[in-house]
């Protein structure tokens, strides 16, 4: 069996490729960055067709996304996100539909498509009302790809993945940024709102969910991939204080994105019942592993 991953040298892509290889699945894929796989852009349909016709994969995991964040719902970042999330995804599905044997497909989405509602755990049935350009782009991707998959009779599964953390994540994400400051030995770490709560999921748990869904998930369905627990930024920092080699103080600087909800927590009962998945890696273990990763890197 052969798997094809878009964004294969990215954060989630690397972890997924590693997992699939352990499962004795042949792995290939594309990324806009150079690596040992194909260098290609999803907006280049001719090159995409050439690669997929050569590889003829049994599974396609669509992880590629520009992930450009913004405080606005509609601005120039929406156009940049849609180049891949919409137009690149359409190219991928149209090409996959023409292969000799239609592959089973999985598209990774985001919890940013939901309307966060207080302290309630978000279910797949909750209102879809993104408040950022990134969330709107990913919702557009999901809706359009669903319709295309139905039209082409492609077995497609969608996920809405909550906040991922893990080794290899680039700067610009809260846990990674905090850990980089800890590793750098900063005596005082400034953060935004300490009471902000998030549902953190280790990327290794997430890619295991993607593989289980690809094997056992029901085509046409959407599944939350989340831990089902929330931690405040203050709790994360307290854990990091225990793991840090040098002590540091915490300073709350009340500056944060105006469209950031105070709390985001997901409900993972659907994926638990469907494929028997449950998160296995604790937040403490994730933090230890990420610290170890950054301690081994000069930056």
C-alpha positions as a Python dict, from the first residue, in 0.01 Angstrom:
ca = {
    (1, 'X'): (0, 0, 0),
    (2, 'X'): (120, 351, -79),
    (3, 'X'): (42, 682, 92),
    (4, 'X'): (82, 1026, -60),
    (5, 'X'): (115, 1326, 173),
    (6, 'X'): (86, 1692, 78),
    (7, 'X'): (303, 1910, 301),
    (8, 'X'): (516, 1604, 376),
    (9, 'X'): (818, 1794, 508),
    (10, 'X'): (604, 2019, 727),
    (11, 'X'): (534, 1981, 1098),
    (12, 'X'): (251, 1725, 1080),
    (13, 'X'): (374, 1576, 754),
    (14, 'X'): (706, 1460, 899),
    (15, 'X'): (538, 1294, 1195),
    (16, 'X'): (277, 1126, 975),
    (17, 'X'): (540, 995, 733),
    (18, 'X'): (737, 851, 1023),
    (19, 'X'): (429, 674, 1161),
    (20, 'X'): (326, 529, 824),
    (21, 'X'): (673, 395, 758),
    (22, 'X'): (659, 212, 1091),
    (23, 'X'): (329, 63, 970),
    (24, 'X'): (512, -66, 660),
    (25, 'X'): (328, 175, 428),
    (26, 'X'): (522, 313, 131),
    (27, 'X'): (532, 690, 168),
    (28, 'X'): (582, 969, -81),
    (29, 'X'): (450, 1320, -117),
    (30, 'X'): (500, 1682, -214),
    (31, 'X'): (602, 2001, -42),
    (32, 'X'): (689, 2351, -159),
    (33, 'X'): (1023, 2314, 19),
    (34, 'X'): (1312, 2104, -106),
    (35, 'X'): (1364, 1764, 50),
    (36, 'X'): (1390, 1400, -42),
    (37, 'X'): (1034, 1403, -177),
    (38, 'X'): (878, 1585, -472),
    (39, 'X'): (903, 1963, -468),
    (40, 'X'): (575, 2090, -604),
    (41, 'X'): (301, 2345, -550),
    (42, 'X'): (-63, 2234, -540),
    (43, 'X'): (-155, 2526, -762),
    (44, 'X'): (59, 2373, -1040),
    (45, 'X'): (-198, 2125, -1165),
    (46, 'X'): (9, 1983, -1450),
    (47, 'X'): (298, 1892, -1221),
    (48, 'X'): (55, 1749, -967),
    (49, 'X'): (-106, 1531, -1234),
    (50, 'X'): (233, 1405, -1349),
    (51, 'X'): (337, 1308, -996),
    (52, 'X'): (11, 1141, -893),
    (53, 'X'): (-19, 950, -1221),
    (54, 'X'): (328, 814, -1159),
    (55, 'X'): (272, 725, -793),
    (56, 'X'): (-91, 597, -805),
    (57, 'X'): (-135, 611, -424),
    (58, 'X'): (-392, 414, -227),
    (59, 'X'): (-420, 691, 32),
    (60, 'X'): (-387, 1068, 5),
    (61, 'X'): (-338, 1276, 319),
    (62, 'X'): (-387, 1644, 244),
    (63, 'X'): (-195, 1833, 513),
    (64, 'X'): (-52, 2123, 312),
    (65, 'X'): (-176, 2465, 420),
    (66, 'X'): (-11, 2809, 430),
    (67, 'X'): (-147, 2864, 784),
    (68, 'X'): (-126, 3242, 758),
    (69, 'X'): (-290, 3398, 1063),
    (70, 'X'): (-465, 3732, 1092),
    (71, 'X'): (-681, 3932, 1333),
    (72, 'X'): (-927, 3999, 1053),
    (73, 'X'): (-1189, 3780, 886),
    (74, 'X'): (-1138, 3920, 538),
    (75, 'X'): (-804, 4069, 433),
    (76, 'X'): (-508, 3987, 208),
    (77, 'X'): (-423, 3678, 415),
    (78, 'X'): (-755, 3520, 314),
    (79, 'X'): (-649, 3530, -53),
    (80, 'X'): (-311, 3376, 28),
    (81, 'X'): (-469, 3099, 234),
    (82, 'X'): (-729, 3022, -32),
    (83, 'X'): (-461, 2972, -298),
    (84, 'X'): (-379, 2637, -136),
    (85, 'X'): (-682, 2562, 82),
    (86, 'X'): (-930, 2614, -202),
    (87, 'X'): (-766, 2617, -543),
    (88, 'X'): (-485, 2376, -455),
    (89, 'X'): (-734, 2138, -291),
    (90, 'X'): (-960, 2146, -596),
    (91, 'X'): (-662, 2055, -815),
    (92, 'X'): (-579, 1767, -580),
    (93, 'X'): (-930, 1621, -579),
    (94, 'X'): (-981, 1661, -953),
    (95, 'X'): (-650, 1486, -1019),
    (96, 'X'): (-721, 1209, -767),
    (97, 'X'): (-1060, 1143, -927),
    (98, 'X'): (-890, 1063, -1260),
    (99, 'X'): (-645, 805, -1123),
    (100, 'X'): (-679, 441, -1226),
    (101, 'X'): (-807, 354, -881),
    (102, 'X'): (-966, 627, -673),
    (103, 'X'): (-766, 670, -351),
    (104, 'X'): (-909, 709, -6),
    (105, 'X'): (-850, 1069, 106),
    (106, 'X'): (-822, 1265, 430),
    (107, 'X'): (-814, 1643, 460),
    (108, 'X'): (-697, 1805, 783),
    (109, 'X'): (-900, 2104, 890),
    (110, 'X'): (-907, 2313, 1204),
    (111, 'X'): (-1111, 2402, 1509),
    (112, 'X'): (-1089, 2763, 1386),
    (113, 'X'): (-1401, 2692, 1175),
    (114, 'X'): (-1616, 2679, 1490),
    (115, 'X'): (-1782, 2949, 1689),
    (116, 'X'): (-1628, 2909, 2036),
    (117, 'X'): (-1903, 2913, 2298),
    (118, 'X'): (-1781, 2970, 2651),
    (119, 'X'): (-1670, 2661, 2839),
    (120, 'X'): (-1867, 2408, 2635),
    (121, 'X'): (-1673, 2127, 2471),
    (122, 'X'): (-1712, 2179, 2096),
    (123, 'X'): (-1882, 1897, 1908),
    (124, 'X'): (-1883, 1841, 1532),
    (125, 'X'): (-2245, 1958, 1527),
    (126, 'X'): (-2164, 2302, 1670),
    (127, 'X'): (-2216, 2616, 1465),
    (128, 'X'): (-1955, 2685, 1200),
    (129, 'X'): (-1873, 3053, 1220),
    (130, 'X'): (-1503, 3134, 1178),
    (131, 'X'): (-1379, 3471, 1302),
    (132, 'X'): (-1041, 3470, 1124),
    (133, 'X'): (-925, 3456, 762),
    (134, 'X'): (-749, 3126, 839),
    (135, 'X'): (-1067, 2970, 977),
    (136, 'X'): (-1275, 3099, 686),
    (137, 'X'): (-1027, 2960, 435),
    (138, 'X'): (-1027, 2617, 600),
    (139, 'X'): (-1407, 2610, 618),
    (140, 'X'): (-1423, 2697, 247),
    (141, 'X'): (-1180, 2412, 180),
    (142, 'X'): (-1392, 2163, 372),
    (143, 'X'): (-1723, 2261, 212),
    (144, 'X'): (-1593, 2267, -145),
    (145, 'X'): (-1396, 1943, -108),
    (146, 'X'): (-1701, 1766, 35),
    (147, 'X'): (-1907, 1860, -268),
    (148, 'X'): (-1633, 1761, -511),
    (149, 'X'): (-1582, 1427, -336),
    (150, 'X'): (-1954, 1353, -361),
    (151, 'X'): (-1954, 1445, -729),
    (152, 'X'): (-1645, 1236, -810),
    (153, 'X'): (-1741, 954, -570),
    (154, 'X'): (-1413, 991, -384),
    (155, 'X'): (-1403, 846, -31),
    (156, 'X'): (-1314, 1157, 169),
    (157, 'X'): (-1277, 1212, 543),
    (158, 'X'): (-1231, 1554, 702),
    (159, 'X'): (-1085, 1641, 1040),
    (160, 'X'): (-1110, 1950, 1254),
    (161, 'X'): (-791, 1942, 1451),
    (162, 'X'): (-745, 2151, 1764),
    (163, 'X'): (-422, 2322, 1872),
    (164, 'X'): (-128, 2101, 1781),
    (165, 'X'): (197, 2099, 1974),
    (166, 'X'): (512, 1895, 1934),
    (167, 'X'): (876, 1871, 1830),
    (168, 'X'): (956, 2041, 1503),
    (169, 'X'): (679, 2301, 1514),
    (170, 'X'): (799, 2632, 1378),
    (171, 'X'): (795, 2952, 1587),
    (172, 'X'): (472, 3151, 1595),
    (173, 'X'): (273, 2908, 1810),
    (174, 'X'): (223, 2968, 2180),
    (175, 'X'): (381, 2657, 2333),
    (176, 'X'): (675, 2656, 2091),
    (177, 'X'): (739, 3026, 2153),
    (178, 'X'): (725, 2986, 2532),
    (179, 'X'): (962, 2688, 2525),
    (180, 'X'): (1211, 2873, 2304),
    (181, 'X'): (1219, 3150, 2564),
    (182, 'X'): (1275, 2896, 2841),
    (183, 'X'): (1559, 2731, 2649),
    (184, 'X'): (1714, 3072, 2579),
    (185, 'X'): (1727, 3126, 2956),
    (186, 'X'): (1514, 3439, 2969),
    (187, 'X'): (1478, 3558, 3329),
    (188, 'X'): (1131, 3699, 3268),
    (189, 'X'): (881, 3568, 3016),
    (190, 'X'): (610, 3804, 2896),
    (191, 'X'): (284, 3651, 2785),
    (192, 'X'): (-61, 3772, 2694),
    (193, 'X'): (-366, 3668, 2891),
    (194, 'X'): (-262, 3399, 3140),
    (195, 'X'): (-618, 3273, 3188),
    (196, 'X'): (-661, 3187, 2818),
    (197, 'X'): (-738, 2815, 2793),
    (198, 'X'): (-667, 2586, 2499),
    (199, 'X'): (-710, 2222, 2401),
    (200, 'X'): (-356, 2106, 2321),
    (201, 'X'): (-302, 1787, 2121),
    (202, 'X'): (38, 1629, 2066),
    (203, 'X'): (110, 1598, 1694),
    (204, 'X'): (200, 1230, 1740),
    (205, 'X'): (-147, 1161, 1875),
    (206, 'X'): (-298, 1362, 1589),
    (207, 'X'): (-122, 1173, 1309),
    (208, 'X'): (-219, 845, 1474),
    (209, 'X'): (-579, 967, 1458),
    (210, 'X'): (-539, 1048, 1087),
    (211, 'X'): (-411, 699, 1014),
    (212, 'X'): (-688, 529, 1211),
    (213, 'X'): (-949, 744, 1036),
    (214, 'X'): (-801, 660, 698),
    (215, 'X'): (-838, 291, 779),
    (216, 'X'): (-1164, 282, 973),
    (217, 'X'): (-1334, 621, 945),
    (218, 'X'): (-1657, 663, 755),
    (219, 'X'): (-1624, 844, 422),
    (220, 'X'): (-1817, 1169, 410),
    (221, 'X'): (-1781, 1232, 784),
    (222, 'X'): (-1593, 1498, 979),
    (223, 'X'): (-1416, 1422, 1306),
    (224, 'X'): (-1270, 1641, 1579),
    (225, 'X'): (-911, 1554, 1665),
    (226, 'X'): (-852, 1693, 2014),
    (227, 'X'): (-750, 1597, 2366),
    (228, 'X'): (-1083, 1684, 2524),
    (229, 'X'): (-903, 1882, 2797),
    (230, 'X'): (-806, 2246, 2828),
    (231, 'X'): (-511, 2407, 3003),
    (232, 'X'): (-453, 2774, 3076),
    (233, 'X'): (-137, 2947, 2958),
    (234, 'X'): (-55, 2995, 3326),
    (235, 'X'): (-74, 2619, 3386),
    (236, 'X'): (158, 2557, 3091),
    (237, 'X'): (410, 2808, 3227),
    (238, 'X'): (396, 2655, 3575),
    (239, 'X'): (483, 2317, 3424),
    (240, 'X'): (768, 2478, 3229),
    (241, 'X'): (902, 2639, 3548),
    (242, 'X'): (939, 2290, 3694),
    (243, 'X'): (1122, 2168, 3382),
    (244, 'X'): (1343, 2472, 3319),
    (245, 'X'): (1716, 2465, 3395),
    (246, 'X'): (1709, 2831, 3498),
    (247, 'X'): (1428, 2990, 3704),
    (248, 'X'): (1215, 3255, 3536),
    (249, 'X'): (940, 3495, 3632),
    (250, 'X'): (609, 3530, 3450),
    (251, 'X'): (483, 3871, 3344),
    (252, 'X'): (134, 3912, 3207),
    (253, 'X'): (122, 4169, 2929),
    (254, 'X'): (-239, 4221, 2841),
    (255, 'X'): (-192, 4216, 2468),
    (256, 'X'): (-356, 3944, 2266),
    (257, 'X'): (-547, 3902, 1944),
    (258, 'X'): (-884, 4068, 1979),
    (259, 'X'): (-1057, 3771, 1816),
    (260, 'X'): (-900, 3509, 2043),
    (261, 'X'): (-1167, 3331, 2252),
    (262, 'X'): (-1094, 3290, 2623),
    (263, 'X'): (-1144, 2915, 2608),
    (264, 'X'): (-1136, 2645, 2341),
    (265, 'X'): (-1197, 2280, 2425),
    (266, 'X'): (-1304, 2003, 2192),
    (267, 'X'): (-1525, 1698, 2227),
    (268, 'X'): (-1361, 1382, 2090),
    (269, 'X'): (-1638, 1129, 2156),
    (270, 'X'): (-1716, 1080, 1787),
    (271, 'X'): (-1365, 970, 1688),
    (272, 'X'): (-1334, 759, 2003),
    (273, 'X'): (-1647, 563, 1913),
    (274, 'X'): (-1571, 545, 1540),
    (275, 'X'): (-1212, 419, 1539),
    (276, 'X'): (-1115, 364, 1902),
    (277, 'X'): (-873, 656, 1910),
    (278, 'X'): (-783, 835, 2231),
    (279, 'X'): (-494, 1071, 2309),
    (280, 'X'): (-205, 889, 2476),
    (281, 'X'): (58, 1160, 2525),
    (282, 'X'): (12, 1386, 2826),
    (283, 'X'): (83, 1757, 2819),
    (284, 'X'): (372, 1700, 3062),
    (285, 'X'): (532, 1451, 2825),
    (286, 'X'): (478, 1680, 2526),
    (287, 'X'): (646, 1970, 2705),
    (288, 'X'): (945, 1753, 2807),
    (289, 'X'): (989, 1630, 2449),
    (290, 'X'): (959, 1976, 2295),
    (291, 'X'): (1210, 2114, 2546),
    (292, 'X'): (1450, 1835, 2453),
    (293, 'X'): (1405, 1915, 2084),
    (294, 'X'): (1481, 2287, 2122),
    (295, 'X'): (1769, 2226, 2361),
    (296, 'X'): (1934, 2035, 2079),
    (297, 'X'): (1897, 2321, 1831),
    (298, 'X'): (2102, 2637, 1809),
    (299, 'X'): (1878, 2938, 1745),
}
